Amino acid sequence: MARRSAHAIIVGLGVLAGAVLQQDAGAQDTTRTVPRRDTIARIPIPPQPDTIVRRDSAARGTDTTKVRARADSMQAPFARAELPQLVDAGRAPLVWPRDSILATGAITLADLLDRVPALTTLRTSWLGLPAAGAYLGDVSRVRIFVDGLELDPAEPRGGAVMDLTRLPIWLLDELRIEQTAGEVRVHARTWEVDRTTPYSRVDVATGDQDTDVFRFFFGRRFGNGLGLQAAVDQYSTTPDRGATNSETSLFGRVGWARRGWQADAVVLRQTPHRGLLLDADGAEGLPALDLTRTEAYVRGGYGSVDGPLWVQVLAGAHGHRYTGIRDPQADSILIEVDPVTGDTTRTVISADTSRFVAQYALTAGGAWGPLRASATHRMRVLNGDTYQTPSGRLGLRLGFLDASATAEARGIDSVARVDGALRLMPLRFIRLGGSVAFRDDGRTGGEAGVDWRGEGALRLLGIWFGGGVMSRAQTRLPAATLFDEGYVATVGPAAQGAFAAIQGRIWGPLQADLQGEAWQDDGLAYRPRYQSRADVFLRSNFLERFPSGNFGLYALLRHEYRSAAYFPTVDGGFERTVGHRMLSGLLEIRILEATLTYQFRNMLATRFRSVPDFDMPRQTQFYGVRWTFWN
């Protein structure tokens, strides 16, 4: 064992030196875990691009990198948040365990949300700058839950828009995207250790835009059930055009679990610093920003969410505190137009605004045969006001039939929701499904809108051909003030569209994942009429040549297309982005415990904008190494 560890260190150091000393290589992705599961999954739906994981019978749970721990070192897990049952039929469900999230080439949550049909990601530039997701043309329909704590939009300038850079995907153990007919819900569990063998990992990366990233993890469990974890992430970027950015994130967990009881305390503190971001004309676009963001909670529970009965209680808080220089000249004006009366409201948003939201949740649930059910009561306290939000979830799994339903009363956003979905698989090569959602927005005073989606897929020669139709009712579309206070809320008329997907193995380790969508109308807010994404990739462990599983390869080529998108302004008109095409590539090589990664975004140097007035980088190379250690 000692000789093998020494050999691993020597080989890894040689690979790392070659990657770091390469002058022209582009960028290092420090955000990736070391995948270890065999990448050729025997499931009817093609897996996500996590491939270069090794087959190892010692791997257990979702984090398959923990294969060196002794069997008797396993400890009971900490309390884990409930994850939804996904019933997608038109394409593969979007689920990533820890060893797969960063192996997809994703750097931020926006990179993963690009895979959701009918969702358009909006970005201002490179790493650390604001990004949002518009689902069905609505920038407020992406919600994020981390360990059962719902993240609320915290930046005062952003209004109802969630900044997707808030969720650090490098810190997650599992991520699941639930696409309903009315909204997208991101469910995440943070990194957790369950073995007494000390675990550590180092990620180092660099690349274009003067980007540097460093990340370190350490975790250990003890025989009495106690566990300690710590992680730090630091990145900085100084592009030729755009704002200088840097951020330091600190994560800590102290927990205990034994005989069905669990308790843990978690804190994540982020300190982003951003310089003034100029628009394409050289005028002030986004103001400079210095913040301290804190997400913290304490949680206790009994039982497992996969067991017959369980209960959890959580008390958490979001803190958003401005720490820069107070400048009244930097105050902005939020302009909102009432979609019913047409009245205009102007609100001054101070540059030094801070916000604190306390959140408390009590959840209980259970599983009885094919039926699963849970109920949650969530309470928020903001500016002295209290918001009570009860909700419930049902899931049914009968082999050929999967179904789910959720209901939620009005919360801090004044929206009540009810949605349901089902998937039928009458034959092993046919999937049929549908989803319907009711939304009642208390801010409009109107009747509830109904959104729906119908979909299906057929497998031919090992490849799934799927697609569906989708419809959004007339609704109020909030303003995308995260990017510009000049954007206003508007009324979005009813809209219908369709999507198609092709996923599967073409030949041997060569696979494809293609999807596209089209809408009947053009020129509506925050949503292009046409959008497509095509991934062709090769992934394998080449077990016939490397039966030990100590080698893995993943190589991907991606083509993306998006037509023009429109952003409504206060004068009743629109600002418009021009349609564009983009070609990108990704290469990952795993040797023993180290994974080398290299990606090249926008290889053809296409000039484009995702948000008006903000140029995206013409070319970005990013490369690095992720290295896991035991003992």
N, C-alpha and C positions, 0 to 999 in steps of 0.2 A: 504493500500500500504506500509506503514511504517512497519507494523507487518510482511508483506511478505518479505520485504527487510532484516529485522533483522533476520528472520528465514533463509533466503538464506545465509547470512553471517555466521551464526552459523554452518549450515550444511557444507558449503564450507570449513570453517576453520578446522572442524573435519576431513574432507576427506583429506585436504592438509597435516595436521599433520600426519595422518596415512601413506601417501605416502612418506613424507620426512623422517620419523623415521624408515622406513622399511630398514633393514640392507642389505638384500641380493637381493633386487629387482633390477634391472639393471639400467635403464636410464630414465631420464625425457625428454620428447620432448616438449620444450618450443615453438616450432614453429607453433602450431596449433591454429586456431581460434575456436570459439564455434559454431559448426554447429547447425542450428535450423530448417531447413526445413524437412518435413516428408520424410523419406528415401525411402519409397516405391513409386517410381516415375511411373506414368502411361504413359510410352513412349515405342515405339516399340523397342528401343535399350536400353540395360541395362545401368543404370547410373554409373558414377564412384563411388568408395567407399567412399562416403561422409556421410554415413547414419546416423546416430544418431542425425539428425537435427529435430527440433520440428515443428509441424504444427502450424502455427500462422497466422491468417489473417492480422495481422498488418505488417508482413514482406513485404518489397518492395525492388525492385532492386536486385542486385547480392549479397549484404551483408545482409543476413537474420538475423544477430545477432542484428540488430537495431530495435527491436520490441517494446521497451518501449517508444520510442519517440512519442510525440503527432502528430496528423495528420497535424496540422498547423505549425509544426516545420520544415517541409521539405523545402529545398532550392534547387534552380536550380543546376544541377551538373556542375563541371568544365569541360573544354574541354576534350573529351575522344577520344583516338586514334581509328581509324577504325580497326575492327577485321574482318578477312576473313570469307567467307562462306565455311564451311567444307562439303565435298561431299564424305566422306569415305563410302564404301559399304561393304567391307569384314569384318569390325569390327566396334565397336562403335566409333564415333568421340571422340577425346581426348580434353575435355573441362572441366575446373574446376573453379567454382566461389570461392570467398574468403572463404566461410565456408567449402570448400571441399579440398582445396589444401593440407593443413597439416594433415587433417583427413585421408589421404591415407597412412600415415606413412612416406611420403617423407621428407627428411632433406635437400637435394640439388636437383637441376634441373636434375641431372643424374638419380635420382630415378624415376622421372616422364618419362624421355625419354626411360627408359627400356621397356615401353609399346609400343613403335613404332616398327612395323615390319621392318626388314632389317637394324635396327640401333643397333650398339654395343657400349655400354659405356665402357670406358677405365679409370681405377682409379689406383692411386698409393697407397692409404691407406684410412685412416679414414677422419674425418671432417677437412676441410681446406686445404687439399693437392690436387694437380692438378688432374682434370678429364676432359675427352674429349669424344666426340661422333663421331663414324665413321659410316656414312650412306652410304650404298652400298660399304663399304670398303674405303671411302674417308673421312679423318678427317677434311676437310674444308667445308663440306656440311651441317653444322648446323649453322643457323643464328638466331640471337636474336634481337627482336624489343621491346623496352620498351617505352610506351607512344608515339609511333611514331618515337622514336630515335633509330637508328640501332647501336648496340654495335659492334665495330670493335675489332678484336684481338689486345690487347694492350700490352701484355708482349713481349718484343723484342725477348726473347729466344724462344717463342712459334711459331714464324712465322705466318702461316695462320691458326693455330689451335686455336679455341675458348676454353678458360678455362671455363667449366660449373659452377665453383664455383663463378664466377663473378655475377651471377644473384641471388639476395637474395629472394627466393620464399616466405619467411615469410612476405615480404612487399607488396605482390600483392593482388589486388582486383579480378583479373580474369586472367587466363592463358589458352591459346588455342594453340594447336600444329597442324600446317598445314603440312601434309605429301604430297608432290608432287612426281611425278615419278623421279625427279632429285635431290631434296634436301628437308630438313626439316627446316621449319621456325617457330620459337617460338614467339608468340605474347603475350605481357603482358601489363596489366594496373596496375599501382601502387595504393596502398591503398588511398581511398578518403572518406571523411565524407560529409554527405548531410543534417544533422539535427542540430538544435540549442542546443539540449540536449547534454551536454559534454559526450564524449565517451572515455573510457580508458580500457586498457587490460594489464595484467601482465602474462608473461610466465616464468616459472622456471623449469629447468631440470638438471639432472645429469646422470652419467652412467659410464660404463667401459671406459678404456683408460684415466681415470681421467678427464672425460669430464664434464664441467659445462657450462650452458647456462642461460643467463638472458636477458629478453626482456621486453620493456615497450612501450606502445602506448598512445598518447593523441591527441584528435582532437575535434574541435568544429566549427560550423558555426554560423553566426550572422544574425540578421534579415535583414541587408542591403546587404546580399550576400557575405560578407567577410568570409573567412575561414582560420583557422590556424591548422596545424598538425605537430606533432613531434614524432619521434620514435628513440629508441636506442636499439642496439643489441650487446651483448658481449659474446664471448665464449672463452674457453681455453681447451686444451687437452694436457696431458702429458703421452703418451703411454709408456709401457715397452720397446717396440721396435718401432723405428720410430722417427719422429721429433716432438719436442714440438711446439705447434701452439697456437696462440691467435689472435683474431681480434675484433676490435671495429668498429661498423657501426653507423653513425649518419644520420638521415633523417629529412628533414624539407620541408614543403610546405606552401606558402602563396598564396591564390588565391581569386578570386572574380568572381561571375557569376550572371547575372540578365538580364531578358528580351532577352534571346538569345545570349547575349554577354558573353564571358568568357576570363579570363586571369589568369595565375598562374606562379609561379616560384618555381622550385624544385631543391634540392641539396641532393646528397647522397655521403658521404665521408666514405671510408673504409681504415683501417690501419692494414693490415695483417702483422704478424710477424711469421716467420717460422725458426726453427733451421735446422741444417744440417741433411738431410735425407740420411741414409746409405742404400746401396743395400743389397741383401741377403748374399753377400760375405763379408760384412763389409767395402767395399770400398765406396768412396764418390759417392752418387747417384744424389740427387738434392741439389744444394748449398743453404746456408742460405739466407733468403729473408726478407727484411724490405721495405715496400712500403707504399705510400699514393696514393690511387686511388680516383678520384673524377668524378662523373657523374652529370652534371648540365644542366638545360635548362630553358628558359623562353618561354612561349607559349601564343598565343592569338587566339581566334576563334569566329566564329559566326555560329549559328545553331547547330543542333545535327546530329551526323553521322547516326542516324536512321531516320532522317527527309528528306524532299524533296531536300533541298539545304544546303550545309555547306562548310566552308572554314577554314583552320587553317594555322598558320605560326609558325615556331619553330626555335629557335636558341639555340644550345647546344654545349657541349664540353665534351671530355673524357680526363682526366689527369692521367698520370701514372708516378709517380716520385719515384725513388729509394732513400731511406733515410738511408740505412745501411752504414756500413764501406766500403769505396772503397778499393777493393783488386784486383790489376791487375792479380794476380794469379788465380782469379776466372773467368777470361774471358774464353769464350768458342768459339769454331769454328763451324759455321754452314756450312755444306757441302751439296751442291745441285748438282745433276746430270741432265743435260739437256736431257729430254726423246727423243728429236729428233736427236741431234748431238752426245750425249754421253759425252759431255764436262763436266768437274768437276769444280765447283766454290767453293772457300773457303772464308767465310766471318767471321771476328772476331766480336763476340757479346760481348760488354762490360757489366760487371756485374752491373755497375751503370748507364746504359742507361735509359733515361727518354723519354717519348713520350707525345705529346699533339696533339689532333685532334679536330678541330672545325667542326661543322656540322650544316647546315642550310637546312630547308625543307619547301616547300610550297605545301599544299595539298588542293584539292577541289573535291567535289563529290556530288552525289545526288541519290535519289531513285524515280523511276517512275513506279508505279505498280509493276510487278514482276522483273523489271530490276534495278540493282544497278551498279553504275560506279564511279570511282575516278581516279584522276591523281596526281602524285607527282613529284616534281623536287627537288632532293637532291644534295647539294653541300658540299664537304668536302675540308678542307685545312690542309695539312700535310707537314711539312718541306718546306714550301714555295710553294708547288705544289697544284694546284686546280683540283678537280675531279668532273665533272658534271654527274649526273645520273638521267635522266628522267625515269619514270615508269608509268604503268597504270594497272588498275584492273577492271574486269567485273564480275558480278554475276547475275544469272538468277534463279528464283524459280517459278515453275508452278504447284506445288502440286505433280505430279507424276515424275517431272523432276527437278533436281538441276544441275546447271552447273556453272563453274568458269573459269576464264582465267587471266593470268598476263603476262606482258612483261616488261623487264628491260634492259636498255642499260648498257654498260660496266661501272663499277665503280672502286673503289679503288682496287678491286681484279682482274681486267682485264677480268671478265667473263660477257658475255651477256646471258640473259636467256629469254625463252618464254615457258610457260607451260599452259596446260589446263586439265580440269577434268570434268566428269559428273557422275551423279547417276540417275538411273531409278528405279522407284518403281511401276511397272505395277499393282501389287497386294499388299495387306498389308503385306503379308508374304514372299515377294520376293524383293531382292535388287540386282541390277546389276550396275556395274560402271567400269570406266577406266580412265587412266591418261597418258599423254604423255608430255615429256619435251625436249626442245632443248637447248643445252649448247655450247657456242663458247668461248673457253678459249684462249684469245689473247696471253698468254705466250707460247703456244705450236706452234702457227703458222699453226695448222692443221684445218681440216674441223670440223664443228659442230657435236657433238655427239647427238644421240637420245636415251633417256631412256623411258621406258614405263612400265605400270602396268595394268593388268586386274583383276577384282575381283567381288565377288558376295556373297550373303548369302541367306539362306532359314530358315524360322522359323517353328519349329515343337514342339508342346506341350509347347509353351512359351519360347523355347530355340533357339537362333540363331546359325546356323552352317554356317560358312563363310570361305573364303579363296581366294587365287588368285595366279597369276604368275607375276614375275617381271624380268626386263632385264635392265642391265647397259651396255652402249657402252664402247668401249675402251677409256681410259682416263688417264690423268696424275694424279697420287696420290701424294699429298704433303707429306713431311716428318713430322713425329710426334715428332718434336724437343722439344715440351713442356715437354717430359719425358726424352729425351736423345739426345744430339747433334750428336750422332753417327748414328742416323737413317737418311735415305736419301729418296729423292723423287724417284719414280719409275713409270713405265708404267703399268697400270692395264689392262689386256686384257678384252674383252667382257665377261660378266658373266650373267647367268640365274639362277633363284631360284624360290621357291614357299613358301607360308605361309598358315597356317590354323588357325582358331579361333573358339572357342565355348564360348558363353556368354549367361547368362540368369538365371532364377530362377528355382532351382531344386525342392524345396518344401518349402512352406511358406517363412520364412525369409532367408532360406539357398540358396546361389547363387554361381555361378562359373564364372570365367573369365580365359580361357585357350588359349594360342597361342604358335605356334612353327613355325620354318622356316628351310629350307634346301636348299643348293646350289649344283649345279652340279659339281663344282670343289673344290679342296682342296689345301691348302698351299699358298693362295694368301694373299696380305697385309691387315692387320688390320681387317679381317673378318673371324670368325669361320664358318665352314661348316654347323654346326647344332647349333640351339639355341632354348630354350623353356622356358616358364614361365607359372606356373599354380597357380591360386589363388582360394581357396575355402573359403567362408566367410559367416558369419551370421550377419545381421544388422537389427535392428528394434527399434522402440520407444515403443513397447508393449503398444499401445494406449488402448487396451482393459483393461489393468491393471492400466495404468497411463494416463487417458484421458486428463490430463492437459498438457501432452507433456514435463514434467519436467525430464524425464529419457530417456536415449538412450544407446544402446549397439552395438558395432561393434567388432567382433572377426574374425581374418583372419589367415589362414595357407598358406604359399607360398613355392613352390618348383621351383628351377631354375637349368637349365642345360646349359652348354656351352662347345663346343668342342675346340680343340686347335686353337690359332690364331698366326699369323706370322707377324714379324716386320722387314722390309728390312734394312740391314746395308750397310756401305760404302764398304765393301769387296765383295759385290755382293751376300752375303748369307742372312740368316734370323736368328733372335732370335725368340724363340718359347715359348708360354705359354702352359701349360698342361690343358686339359679339366677338368671340375669339376662339382660337384653337390652341391647345397646349400639349406638348409631348414630354413625358418624364420617364425616368428609369430608376430602378432600385436593385442593388446587389447585396446579399448577405451570405457570409461564409462562417460556419461554426467549426471550430477545432477544439475538441475537448471542452473546457469550460469557458472559452472566450469566443465571442461573436464579433466579427468585423462587419461593418455596415457602410455602404456608400450609396448616396442617392443624388440624382441630378434632375432638378426641377426646371421645367421650361427650357428644354434642350435647344429648341429652335429660336430662342431669344425673342419670343413674341411680346410685343408691347400691348398691354391690356390693363383694364381697371375692373375690379370687382365692385367698387363703390366709386361714384363720380368724384373726380378731382384728385384721387389718390392712385398713383402709379404703383403697380405691383412689380417686384423685382424681375428684371429681364432674364436672368439666369441665376440659379442658386445651386451650388454643390455643397453637400453636407456629409461628412464621414467621421467614423469613430469606432470605438470598441466598448463592448459590455463584457465585464469579467466577473464571474462568481467565484467565491472562495468558501471553503468549509474548514473549520478548526483554525 
